[in-house]
């Protein structure tokens, strides 16, 4: 099976796996224990915190380890709301945000918060004029993802952040789909909190990172919590954190080369599909507005779920959108956000590739998709 669903999850890096086993068998102490065994684990934890801070260009005191991107989004939003700069109960977010953002906001809407969800333009990006028009005097939080997980478009984070600062609004940014794919340092100083998930960049599942600006006086969401400076409860998962850090370091060090390869693979794949370009629509943007690893498209007249199953039969693992929404019969969140008609939106499929993808793999997939079009024409 040729794997083209890296946006959903990635294989565990071999070196990260070794580090996980070593940390779990040799440095198994609880970081909250005061004896030497606990101190060894604590030292590893704090070293990992400093490593992430260095890769991200932020203060280590703002780095917190969580169970993954979803928890990071949940706790990040609640931390900002506990430290909001002005009185108000209005939040702005996007229609295409991850389910962990949407569910958190839905819960807040039952607690007197008003939530405005913005659509995406034809390039899959938030329109700044729409954001400005939606802003009210009592808007206290904006939650917009850095990169879309279904079509890979990058949002104008610096513009959004500038607007937020002008209006005393805090800004949470979901960077799960962009970390280790593009350099985050240009945006980390602009946002007030952001989220990262390990299994998106060859680390273990069930571990992630949240950043909250240490200058903000946020309040504990879970009273009495002592771990991670009160950010979340539960014994700290040092082996997973160590493994995630190794995976992140590898991606960070190799980013220029892997990014160049990704652009080349994307260009090659789309070039082959030009044979049937009148029957294929590719969604997204260009240049710095697009992460090359993710390609969202539709084959005209062919339902996405059928295409996915046919690809599986042919030996290719693709998806019809975010893995968190798999099984839903409606169109993907991104298609809805872009106001694509539902029938057409159901034709959407996602191709996402990674470190182990070869040009031959993508060529075979492209030829397979062309074959499905020919057979159904």
C-alpha positions as CSV (number, residue, x, y, z in Angstrom):
1,X,0.0,0.0,0.0
2,X,1.4,3.4,-1.0
3,X,0.5,5.9,1.7
4,X,-0.8,9.4,0.8
5,X,-2.5,10.3,4.1
6,X,0.4,12.0,6.0
7,X,-1.9,14.9,6.9
8,X,-3.9,12.4,9.1
9,X,-0.8,10.8,10.7
10,X,2.8,9.9,10.0
11,X,4.9,6.8,10.8
12,X,7.1,7.0,13.9
13,X,10.6,8.1,13.2
14,X,13.1,5.2,14.0
15,X,15.4,7.3,16.1
16,X,12.4,8.8,18.0
17,X,11.2,5.2,18.7
18,X,14.6,4.3,20.2
19,X,14.6,7.4,22.4
20,X,11.1,6.5,23.6
21,X,12.2,3.1,24.7
22,X,15.3,4.3,26.3
23,X,13.5,7.1,28.3
24,X,10.7,4.7,29.3
25,X,13.1,2.0,30.6
26,X,16.0,4.2,32.0
27,X,14.4,7.5,33.0
28,X,11.0,6.3,34.2
29,X,10.8,8.6,37.3
30,X,7.9,10.9,37.9
31,X,9.0,14.5,37.2
32,X,7.1,15.6,40.4
33,X,9.2,13.4,42.6
34,X,12.1,15.0,44.5
35,X,14.5,12.0,44.5
36,X,17.3,11.6,42.0
37,X,15.3,9.3,39.7
38,X,12.5,11.9,39.5
39,X,15.2,14.7,39.0
40,X,16.6,12.8,36.0
41,X,13.2,12.7,34.3
42,X,12.7,16.4,35.2
43,X,16.0,17.3,33.6
44,X,15.0,15.5,30.3
45,X,11.6,17.3,30.4
46,X,13.1,20.8,30.8
47,X,15.7,20.1,28.2
48,X,12.9,19.2,25.7
49,X,11.1,22.4,26.7
50,X,14.2,24.4,25.9
51,X,14.7,22.6,22.6
52,X,11.1,23.4,21.4
53,X,11.5,27.0,22.5
54,X,14.6,27.3,20.4
55,X,13.0,25.8,17.4
56,X,10.0,28.1,17.7
57,X,11.8,31.2,18.7
58,X,9.8,31.7,22.0
59,X,10.5,31.7,25.7
60,X,10.6,28.2,27.2
61,X,8.3,29.4,30.1
62,X,5.5,29.5,27.5
63,X,5.9,25.9,26.4
64,X,3.6,23.3,27.8
65,X,3.4,19.6,27.0
66,X,-0.1,18.2,26.4
67,X,-1.8,15.0,25.1
68,X,-1.9,16.4,21.5
69,X,-3.2,19.1,19.3
70,X,-6.8,18.9,20.4
71,X,-6.0,19.4,24.0
72,X,-3.6,22.2,23.1
73,X,-6.3,24.0,21.2
74,X,-8.8,23.5,24.1
75,X,-6.5,24.7,26.8
76,X,-4.9,27.4,24.7
77,X,-8.3,29.0,24.1
78,X,-9.3,28.7,27.7
79,X,-6.0,30.2,28.9
80,X,-6.5,33.2,26.6
81,X,-10.1,33.8,27.7
82,X,-8.9,33.8,31.3
83,X,-6.4,36.5,30.5
84,X,-8.4,38.6,28.0
85,X,-7.4,42.2,27.7
86,X,-10.9,43.7,27.9
87,X,-14.4,42.9,28.8
88,X,-16.4,41.0,26.2
89,X,-18.0,37.7,25.1
90,X,-17.4,37.8,21.4
91,X,-15.1,35.3,19.6
92,X,-14.2,35.1,15.9
93,X,-13.0,31.9,14.3
94,X,-13.4,30.1,10.9
95,X,-15.8,27.6,9.4
96,X,-13.0,25.3,8.4
97,X,-11.3,25.1,11.8
98,X,-10.4,21.7,13.3
99,X,-13.1,19.9,15.3
100,X,-11.3,20.6,18.6
101,X,-11.6,24.3,18.0
102,X,-15.2,24.1,16.8
103,X,-16.3,21.9,19.7
104,X,-14.6,24.2,22.2
105,X,-16.4,27.2,20.8
106,X,-19.7,25.4,20.7
107,X,-19.3,24.7,24.4
108,X,-18.4,28.4,25.0
109,X,-21.5,29.5,23.1
110,X,-23.6,27.8,25.8
111,X,-21.8,30.0,28.4
112,X,-23.0,33.3,27.0
113,X,-20.2,33.7,24.4
114,X,-21.1,34.8,20.9
115,X,-19.2,33.1,18.2
116,X,-18.8,34.3,14.6
117,X,-17.4,31.9,12.0
118,X,-15.8,33.3,8.9
119,X,-15.8,31.5,5.5
120,X,-12.8,31.1,3.2
121,X,-12.3,32.8,-0.1
122,X,-11.8,31.0,-3.4
123,X,-8.1,30.5,-2.5
124,X,-9.0,28.9,0.8
125,X,-7.9,31.8,2.9
126,X,-9.6,34.1,5.5
127,X,-10.5,37.5,3.9
128,X,-9.1,40.3,6.1
129,X,-11.9,42.7,5.2
130,X,-14.4,40.1,6.4
131,X,-12.5,39.7,9.7
132,X,-12.4,43.4,10.2
133,X,-16.1,43.7,9.5
134,X,-16.9,40.9,12.0
135,X,-14.9,42.6,14.8
136,X,-17.0,44.2,17.5
137,X,-16.1,46.4,20.5
138,X,-16.5,43.3,22.7
139,X,-14.5,40.9,20.5
140,X,-11.9,39.3,22.9
141,X,-10.5,36.4,21.0
142,X,-9.7,35.3,17.4
143,X,-8.9,31.6,16.7
144,X,-7.7,31.0,13.2
145,X,-5.6,28.1,12.0
146,X,-2.2,28.7,10.4
147,X,-2.6,26.2,7.6
148,X,-5.7,24.3,6.4
149,X,-5.4,20.5,6.9
150,X,-7.5,19.6,3.8
151,X,-6.1,21.9,1.1
152,X,-2.9,23.2,2.7
153,X,-3.6,26.9,2.4
154,X,-1.7,29.2,4.7
155,X,-3.6,32.0,6.5
156,X,-2.3,35.7,6.7
157,X,-1.4,35.2,10.3
158,X,0.7,38.4,10.7
159,X,-2.1,40.5,9.2
160,X,-4.6,38.9,11.5
161,X,-2.3,39.3,14.5
162,X,-1.7,43.0,13.7
163,X,-5.4,43.6,13.6
164,X,-5.9,41.8,16.9
165,X,-3.2,43.9,18.6
166,X,-4.7,47.1,17.4
167,X,-8.0,46.1,18.9
168,X,-6.8,44.4,22.2
169,X,-7.9,41.0,21.0
170,X,-6.0,37.8,21.9
171,X,-5.1,35.5,19.0
172,X,-5.0,31.7,19.2
173,X,-3.5,29.9,16.2
174,X,-3.7,26.2,15.5
175,X,-0.3,25.3,13.9
176,X,-0.8,21.5,14.0
177,X,-0.7,21.3,10.2
178,X,2.1,23.7,9.6
179,X,4.7,22.8,12.2
180,X,7.7,20.9,10.7
181,X,6.4,21.7,7.2
182,X,7.3,25.3,7.1
183,X,9.2,27.6,9.5
184,X,7.0,28.9,12.2
185,X,9.4,31.5,13.6
186,X,8.0,34.3,11.4
187,X,4.6,33.9,13.1
188,X,5.2,32.7,16.7
189,X,6.1,36.2,18.0
190,X,2.8,37.5,16.6
191,X,0.3,35.0,18.2
192,X,-0.7,34.7,21.9
193,X,-1.1,30.9,21.8
194,X,-0.6,28.0,19.4
195,X,-0.8,24.2,19.2
196,X,1.3,21.4,17.9
197,X,0.7,17.6,17.6
198,X,3.5,15.1,17.6
199,X,2.1,12.4,15.3
200,X,1.9,14.9,12.4
201,X,5.7,15.0,12.2
202,X,6.9,11.4,12.8
203,X,6.6,11.5,16.6
204,X,4.4,9.3,18.8
205,X,0.7,9.7,19.2
206,X,-0.8,11.1,22.3
207,X,1.6,14.0,22.9
208,X,1.7,17.6,21.8
209,X,2.8,21.1,22.6
210,X,0.8,24.2,23.6
211,X,2.4,27.7,23.8
212,X,0.8,30.5,25.7
213,X,2.6,33.9,25.9
214,X,4.2,33.9,29.4
215,X,3.4,37.6,29.7
216,X,-0.3,36.8,30.0
217,X,-1.7,36.2,33.5
218,X,-3.8,33.1,32.5
219,X,-5.7,31.2,35.1
220,X,-5.8,27.4,35.6
221,X,-8.7,25.6,33.8
222,X,-8.4,22.7,36.2
223,X,-8.1,24.1,39.8
224,X,-5.4,22.5,41.9
225,X,-3.3,21.2,39.0
226,X,0.4,21.1,39.7
227,X,1.9,19.5,36.5
228,X,3.1,21.7,33.7
229,X,3.0,24.8,36.0
230,X,-0.7,24.2,36.5
231,X,-1.6,24.1,32.8
232,X,-2.9,20.5,32.7
233,X,-3.4,17.6,35.2
234,X,-1.8,14.1,34.9
235,X,1.7,12.6,35.1
236,X,4.0,14.1,32.5
237,X,4.7,11.6,29.7
238,X,8.5,12.0,29.5
239,X,9.2,9.2,27.1
240,X,6.7,10.5,24.5
241,X,8.0,14.1,25.0
242,X,11.6,13.0,24.4
243,X,10.7,11.1,21.3
244,X,8.6,14.0,20.0
245,X,11.5,16.3,20.5
246,X,13.9,14.1,18.6
247,X,11.4,13.8,15.7
248,X,10.9,17.6,15.7
249,X,14.6,18.3,15.7
250,X,15.1,16.0,12.7
251,X,12.3,17.7,10.8
252,X,13.6,21.2,11.8
253,X,17.2,20.4,10.7
254,X,16.1,19.0,7.4
255,X,13.4,21.5,6.6
256,X,15.0,23.3,3.7
257,X,15.7,20.1,1.8
258,X,12.4,18.4,2.5
259,X,10.5,21.6,1.6
260,X,12.3,21.8,-1.7
261,X,11.5,18.1,-2.4
262,X,7.9,18.7,-1.5
263,X,7.5,21.5,-4.0
264,X,9.1,19.3,-6.7
265,X,6.8,16.4,-6.0
266,X,3.7,18.6,-6.0
267,X,4.7,20.2,-9.3
268,X,5.3,16.8,-10.9
269,X,2.0,15.4,-9.6
270,X,-0.1,18.3,-10.8
271,X,1.8,18.3,-14.2
272,X,0.6,14.7,-14.9
273,X,-3.0,15.6,-14.0
274,X,-3.0,18.4,-16.6
275,X,-3.9,15.7,-19.1
276,X,-7.5,15.8,-17.7
277,X,-7.4,19.4,-16.3
278,X,-10.9,20.1,-17.6
279,X,-12.2,17.3,-15.4
280,X,-10.1,18.1,-12.3
281,X,-10.3,21.0,-9.9
282,X,-7.4,21.7,-7.5
283,X,-8.1,23.8,-4.5
284,X,-5.6,26.1,-2.8
285,X,-3.2,28.9,-3.2
286,X,0.3,29.4,-4.5
287,X,3.8,30.2,-3.2
288,X,4.1,31.1,0.4
289,X,0.3,30.9,0.7
290,X,0.4,27.1,0.2
291,X,2.0,24.2,2.0
292,X,3.2,21.9,-0.8
293,X,2.6,18.6,1.1
294,X,-1.2,18.8,0.9
295,X,-3.2,18.7,-2.3
296,X,-7.0,19.0,-2.2
297,X,-8.9,18.3,-5.4
298,X,-11.9,16.7,-7.0
299,X,-12.5,14.6,-10.0
300,X,-15.6,16.0,-11.7
301,X,-18.6,13.7,-11.3
302,X,-16.9,11.2,-9.1
303,X,-17.9,11.1,-5.4
304,X,-14.8,11.4,-3.2
305,X,-15.6,8.4,-1.0
306,X,-15.9,6.2,-4.1
307,X,-12.6,7.6,-5.4
308,X,-11.0,6.9,-2.0
309,X,-12.2,3.3,-2.0
310,X,-11.1,2.7,-5.6
311,X,-7.7,4.1,-4.8
312,X,-7.5,1.7,-1.8
313,X,-8.3,-1.2,-4.2
314,X,-5.5,0.0,-6.4
315,X,-3.1,0.1,-3.5
316,X,-3.2,3.9,-2.6
317,X,-4.2,5.2,0.8
318,X,-5.8,8.7,0.3
319,X,-8.6,10.5,2.2
320,X,-11.7,12.6,1.7
321,X,-10.6,15.2,4.1
322,X,-9.7,15.6,7.8
323,X,-9.4,12.2,9.6
324,X,-11.4,13.7,12.5
325,X,-14.4,13.9,10.2
326,X,-14.1,10.6,8.4
327,X,-17.4,8.8,8.0
328,X,-19.5,12.0,7.8
329,X,-21.7,12.1,4.7
330,X,-21.6,15.8,4.3
331,X,-18.9,17.7,2.4
332,X,-15.6,18.5,4.1
333,X,-15.4,21.6,6.4
334,X,-13.2,23.3,3.9
335,X,-15.6,22.9,1.0
336,X,-18.4,24.2,3.1
337,X,-16.2,27.2,4.2
338,X,-15.4,27.9,0.6
339,X,-19.1,27.8,-0.2
340,X,-18.7,25.0,-2.7
341,X,-22.1,23.4,-3.5
342,X,-22.7,20.3,-1.4
343,X,-22.9,17.9,-4.3
344,X,-19.7,19.2,-5.8
345,X,-18.1,19.3,-2.3
346,X,-18.7,15.6,-1.8
347,X,-16.3,15.0,-4.7
348,X,-13.4,16.3,-2.7
349,X,-10.3,14.1,-2.0
350,X,-7.1,14.9,-0.2
351,X,-3.6,13.7,-1.2
352,X,-0.9,14.3,1.4
353,X,2.6,13.1,1.2
354,X,5.7,13.1,3.4
355,X,9.4,12.1,3.9
356,X,9.0,8.6,2.5
357,X,7.0,9.6,-0.7
358,X,8.9,9.2,-3.9
359,X,8.3,10.7,-7.4
360,X,7.5,7.2,-8.6
361,X,4.8,6.8,-5.9
362,X,3.1,10.1,-6.9
363,X,3.4,9.3,-10.6
364,X,1.6,6.0,-10.1
365,X,-1.1,7.7,-8.0
366,X,-1.6,10.4,-10.6
367,X,-1.9,7.7,-13.4
368,X,-4.3,5.8,-11.2
369,X,-6.6,8.9,-10.8
370,X,-6.4,9.5,-14.5
371,X,-7.4,5.9,-15.1
372,X,-10.5,6.3,-12.9
373,X,-11.5,9.4,-14.9
374,X,-11.1,7.5,-18.2
375,X,-13.1,4.5,-17.0
376,X,-16.0,6.7,-15.8
377,X,-16.0,9.1,-18.8
